Amino acid sequence: MTKVIEADRGFKVWWHLTRPHTLTASFVPVFLGTAIALAIEKETIDFGLFFAMLIASMLIQAATNMFNEYYDYKLGLDNEHSVGIGGTIVRHGVQPKTIMMIALSFYAIAMLLGIYICASTSWWLAVVGLVCMLIGFLYTGGPYPIAYSPFGEIVSGAVMGMGIVLIAFYIQALTVTLDAVLLSVPSMILVGAIMLSNNIRDIVGDTEGGRKTLAILVGRDNAISVLSGFFIVSYLWVIALVAVDGITFWALIIFLSVPKPLRAIQIFRDKKEAKEVMPAMKYTAQTNTFFGFLLGIGLLIHYFFY
């Protein structure tokens, strides 16, 4: 019985290391890009490419989370009292070099999947994929970590939001259209919102650690207003696409997700302690998840029934 408990505890530690609540930021864009390809380009789906892209994206996201934990620890930004981090180093005693090796292994597997994707589509994607992986490493690694600068939101949004949507679209349609770009904009904004919510929560610790995040530069109250703006623009953007660009009205089912961002902003406004605002981060991540899924489902409803 003791061995079973220890094994279960060990699994939870390693699972926690991947920060599973963030993996939707890689899963949802792949689904959305594939749904856009099917709905707009009228293509059949290559499920081999879909699952290869999905697994590779999630591995890169998990590896990026591990790089984050490794470098935050190395720079002295994490300790056993830190809130919201992976915690496998400071609270569970996992060796930093072990985390780095796992992250690099995930990258290696993602590269193998990338070779399959490129061989089936275009080798130009190899350049795009390598750039994405480099950015994943430089997000917290290297001499000038992106996460510690005011550009974390825009870089993560551009790569994990818009970039993954367009790659997923391309490997199915072998082209990139204006409609695909326009439909990927809310994904870019909402992935950036996840990063911003994280930085709002960590604003005190990040300030003490010498970071210069967007939340620190504009102040907590203004950062919450910016987050609200991210949410508002995302929903208005889809309304505009339906009204101006002729995207199916079924895309408006995204509004079923509205309670999530409303709740996130309410918590950020009412609470200030890092532990107290953790649910706001969850609701922000869920906004990205539900919004992306609902938008994709709306497009698929139009494709299959109209």
C-alpha positions as CSV (number, residue, x, y, z in Angstrom):
1,M,0.0,0.0,0.0
2,T,2.8,2.4,0.9
3,K,4.5,1.8,-2.5
4,V,1.2,2.5,-4.3
5,I,0.8,5.8,-2.4
6,E,4.4,6.8,-3.1
7,A,3.9,6.0,-6.8
8,D,0.7,8.0,-7.0
9,R,2.4,10.9,-5.3
10,G,5.3,10.6,-7.7
11,F,3.0,10.7,-10.7
12,K,1.3,13.8,-9.3
13,V,4.6,15.5,-9.0
14,W,5.6,14.8,-12.5
15,W,2.2,15.6,-13.9
16,H,2.3,18.9,-11.9
17,L,5.6,19.7,-13.6
18,T,3.9,19.9,-17.0
19,R,1.5,22.5,-15.5
20,P,-1.5,20.8,-17.2
21,H,-3.8,23.8,-16.7
22,T,-1.7,25.7,-19.3
23,L,-1.7,23.0,-22.0
24,T,-5.0,24.2,-23.4
25,A,-3.0,27.1,-24.7
26,S,-1.5,24.7,-27.1
27,F,-4.4,22.2,-27.6
28,V,-7.1,24.7,-28.4
29,P,-5.3,26.6,-31.2
30,V,-4.6,23.3,-33.0
31,F,-8.3,22.4,-32.9
32,L,-9.3,25.9,-34.0
33,G,-6.9,26.0,-36.9
34,T,-8.0,22.6,-38.1
35,A,-11.7,23.6,-37.8
36,I,-11.0,26.7,-39.8
37,A,-9.3,24.7,-42.6
38,L,-12.3,22.3,-42.8
39,A,-14.9,25.1,-42.7
40,I,-13.3,27.6,-45.0
41,E,-11.2,25.6,-47.4
42,K,-13.7,22.6,-47.5
43,E,-10.8,20.2,-47.0
44,T,-11.0,16.7,-45.5
45,I,-8.9,16.4,-42.4
46,D,-5.7,14.4,-42.3
47,F,-5.9,13.1,-38.8
48,G,-2.3,11.8,-38.8
49,L,-1.1,15.4,-39.3
50,F,-3.7,16.7,-36.8
51,F,-2.5,14.4,-34.0
52,A,1.1,14.9,-34.8
53,M,0.6,18.7,-34.6
54,L,-1.4,18.4,-31.4
55,I,1.1,16.2,-29.6
56,A,4.1,18.3,-30.8
57,S,2.4,21.5,-29.6
58,M,1.6,20.1,-26.2
59,L,5.2,18.8,-25.8
60,I,6.6,22.2,-26.7
61,Q,4.2,23.9,-24.2
62,A,5.1,21.4,-21.5
63,A,8.9,21.9,-22.2
64,T,8.5,25.6,-22.1
65,N,6.9,25.3,-18.7
66,M,9.8,23.2,-17.5
67,F,12.3,25.8,-18.8
68,N,10.3,28.4,-16.9
69,E,10.6,26.4,-13.7
70,Y,14.3,25.7,-14.2
71,Y,15.3,29.3,-14.9
72,D,13.1,30.8,-12.2
73,Y,14.8,28.6,-9.7
74,K,18.3,29.3,-11.1
75,L,17.7,33.0,-10.9
76,G,16.4,32.8,-7.3
77,L,12.8,33.9,-8.2
78,D,11.2,30.7,-6.7
79,N,11.2,29.4,-3.2
80,E,9.0,27.1,-1.1
81,H,6.6,30.0,-0.3
82,S,6.1,31.0,-4.0
83,V,2.5,30.8,-5.2
84,G,1.3,29.2,-8.4
85,I,4.6,27.8,-9.8
86,G,5.2,24.2,-10.8
87,G,6.9,23.6,-7.5
88,T,8.8,20.4,-8.3
89,I,12.2,21.9,-7.5
90,V,11.4,24.0,-4.5
91,R,8.8,21.9,-2.9
92,H,9.3,18.4,-4.2
93,G,13.1,18.2,-4.4
94,V,13.3,17.2,-8.1
95,Q,16.8,18.0,-9.4
96,P,17.0,21.0,-11.8
97,K,19.1,19.0,-14.3
98,T,16.4,16.3,-14.4
99,I,13.8,18.9,-15.4
100,M,16.1,20.3,-18.1
101,M,16.7,16.8,-19.5
102,I,13.0,16.1,-19.6
103,A,12.3,19.4,-21.3
104,L,15.0,18.7,-24.0
105,S,13.6,15.2,-24.4
106,F,10.1,16.7,-25.1
107,Y,11.7,19.0,-27.7
108,A,13.4,16.0,-29.3
109,I,10.1,14.1,-29.7
110,A,8.4,17.3,-31.0
111,M,11.2,17.6,-33.6
112,L,10.6,14.0,-34.8
113,L,6.9,14.8,-35.1
114,G,7.9,18.0,-36.9
115,I,9.9,16.0,-39.5
116,Y,6.8,13.9,-40.2
117,I,4.7,17.0,-40.6
118,C,7.2,18.7,-42.9
119,A,7.7,15.6,-45.0
120,S,3.9,15.5,-45.5
121,T,3.5,19.2,-46.3
122,S,6.4,21.6,-46.7
123,W,10.0,21.8,-45.3
124,W,9.5,25.5,-44.9
125,L,7.6,24.6,-41.7
126,A,10.8,23.4,-40.3
127,V,12.1,26.9,-40.0
128,V,8.8,28.1,-38.4
129,G,8.9,25.2,-36.0
130,L,12.5,25.8,-35.0
131,V,11.8,29.5,-34.4
132,C,8.8,28.6,-32.2
133,M,10.9,26.2,-30.2
134,L,13.7,28.7,-29.8
135,I,11.2,31.3,-28.5
136,G,9.9,28.7,-26.1
137,F,13.4,28.3,-24.6
138,L,14.1,32.0,-24.7
139,Y,10.8,32.8,-22.9
140,T,12.6,32.3,-19.6
141,G,16.1,31.2,-20.7
142,G,19.0,33.1,-22.3
143,P,20.4,36.5,-21.2
144,Y,17.2,38.5,-21.8
145,P,14.2,36.3,-20.9
146,I,11.1,37.4,-22.7
147,A,8.9,36.5,-19.7
148,Y,10.7,39.1,-17.6
149,S,10.1,41.9,-20.1
150,P,6.9,43.8,-21.2
151,F,6.8,41.6,-24.3
152,G,5.7,38.3,-22.8
153,E,2.1,38.7,-23.6
154,I,2.5,39.7,-27.3
155,V,5.2,37.0,-27.9
156,S,3.3,34.2,-26.3
157,G,0.1,35.3,-28.0
158,A,1.7,35.5,-31.4
159,V,3.5,32.1,-31.2
160,M,1.1,30.0,-29.1
161,G,-2.1,31.7,-30.2
162,M,-1.9,32.9,-33.8
163,G,1.1,30.9,-34.9
164,I,-0.2,27.5,-33.9
165,V,-3.6,28.2,-35.4
166,L,-2.1,29.1,-38.7
167,I,0.3,26.2,-38.8
168,A,-2.6,23.8,-38.0
169,F,-4.5,25.5,-40.8
170,Y,-1.7,25.3,-43.2
171,I,-0.9,21.6,-42.8
172,Q,-4.5,20.8,-43.7
173,A,-5.1,23.3,-46.5
174,L,-1.5,23.9,-47.7
175,T,-2.1,27.6,-47.8
176,V,-2.8,30.5,-45.4
177,T,-5.8,32.7,-46.2
178,L,-6.9,36.1,-44.9
179,D,-9.9,34.6,-43.1
180,A,-7.6,32.2,-41.3
181,V,-5.4,35.1,-40.1
182,L,-8.5,37.1,-39.0
183,L,-10.0,34.1,-37.1
184,S,-6.7,33.5,-35.3
185,V,-6.6,37.0,-33.8
186,P,-8.8,36.3,-30.8
187,S,-6.7,33.2,-30.0
188,M,-3.6,35.4,-30.0
189,I,-5.2,37.9,-27.7
190,L,-6.6,35.3,-25.2
191,V,-3.3,33.4,-25.0
192,G,-1.7,36.8,-24.2
193,A,-4.4,37.2,-21.6
194,I,-3.3,34.0,-19.8
195,M,0.2,35.4,-19.5
196,L,-1.1,38.8,-18.3
197,S,-3.3,37.2,-15.6
198,N,-0.2,35.3,-14.4
199,N,1.8,38.5,-14.3
200,I,-1.0,40.3,-12.4
201,R,-1.0,37.6,-9.8
202,D,2.8,37.7,-9.5
203,I,3.2,41.4,-9.6
204,V,4.7,41.7,-6.1
205,G,7.2,38.9,-6.4
206,D,8.1,39.8,-9.9
207,T,8.8,43.4,-8.8
208,E,11.1,42.1,-6.0
209,G,12.8,39.8,-8.5
210,G,13.6,42.7,-10.8
211,R,11.3,41.7,-13.6
212,K,9.8,44.4,-15.9
213,T,6.5,42.8,-17.0
214,L,3.7,44.7,-18.6
215,A,1.7,44.4,-15.3
216,I,4.6,46.0,-13.4
217,L,5.0,48.8,-15.9
218,V,1.4,49.9,-16.0
219,G,0.5,49.0,-12.4
220,R,-2.0,46.5,-11.1
221,D,-5.2,48.4,-11.6
222,N,-4.3,49.4,-15.2
223,A,-3.2,45.8,-15.9
224,I,-6.6,44.5,-14.9
225,S,-8.1,47.1,-17.2
226,V,-5.9,45.9,-20.0
227,L,-7.0,42.3,-19.3
228,S,-10.6,43.5,-19.6
229,G,-9.7,45.1,-22.9
230,F,-8.3,41.8,-24.1
231,F,-11.5,40.0,-23.3
232,I,-13.7,42.7,-24.9
233,V,-11.7,43.0,-28.1
234,S,-11.8,39.2,-28.6
235,Y,-15.6,39.1,-28.5
236,L,-16.1,42.2,-30.5
237,W,-13.6,40.9,-33.1
238,V,-15.8,37.9,-33.8
239,I,-18.9,40.1,-34.0
240,A,-17.1,42.2,-36.6
241,L,-16.1,39.1,-38.6
242,V,-19.7,38.0,-38.7
243,A,-21.0,41.4,-39.6
244,V,-18.4,42.5,-42.1
245,D,-16.5,39.4,-43.4
246,G,-19.5,37.1,-43.7
247,I,-18.2,34.5,-41.1
248,T,-21.1,32.2,-40.1
249,F,-23.4,33.6,-37.4
250,W,-22.8,30.3,-35.5
251,A,-19.5,31.8,-34.5
252,L,-21.4,33.9,-32.0
253,I,-21.9,30.8,-29.7
254,I,-18.6,32.1,-28.3
255,F,-20.8,34.2,-26.0
256,L,-21.6,31.1,-24.0
257,S,-18.2,31.6,-22.5
258,V,-18.8,35.2,-21.3
259,P,-19.3,34.3,-17.6
260,K,-15.6,33.1,-17.4
261,P,-13.9,36.4,-18.2
262,L,-16.5,38.3,-16.1
263,R,-15.7,36.2,-13.1
264,A,-11.9,36.5,-13.7
265,I,-12.1,40.3,-13.7
266,Q,-14.4,40.4,-10.7
267,I,-11.9,38.3,-8.6
268,F,-8.9,40.4,-9.7
269,R,-10.8,43.6,-8.7
270,D,-12.0,42.2,-5.4
271,K,-8.8,40.3,-4.3
272,K,-5.2,41.2,-4.2
273,E,-3.3,38.3,-2.5
274,A,-1.7,35.9,-4.9
275,K,-3.4,32.9,-3.4
276,E,-6.8,34.6,-3.5
277,V,-6.6,35.5,-7.2
278,M,-5.6,32.0,-8.3
279,P,-9.2,31.3,-9.4
280,A,-9.1,34.3,-11.7
281,M,-6.1,32.8,-13.5
282,K,-8.2,29.6,-13.9
283,Y,-11.1,31.5,-15.3
284,T,-8.8,33.4,-17.7
285,A,-7.4,30.1,-19.0
286,Q,-10.9,28.7,-19.3
287,T,-11.9,31.7,-21.3
288,N,-9.3,30.8,-23.9
289,T,-10.3,27.2,-23.9
290,F,-14.1,27.7,-24.1
291,F,-13.8,30.6,-26.6
292,G,-11.6,28.7,-29.0
293,F,-13.6,25.5,-28.8
294,L,-16.9,27.3,-29.3
295,L,-15.6,29.3,-32.2
296,G,-14.3,26.1,-33.8
297,I,-17.6,24.3,-33.1
298,G,-19.6,27.2,-34.6
299,L,-17.5,26.9,-37.8
300,L,-18.0,23.2,-37.9
301,I,-21.8,23.4,-37.4
302,H,-22.0,25.7,-40.4
303,Y,-19.8,23.3,-42.5
304,F,-21.7,20.1,-41.7
305,F,-25.3,21.5,-41.7
306,Y,-25.3,24.3,-44.2
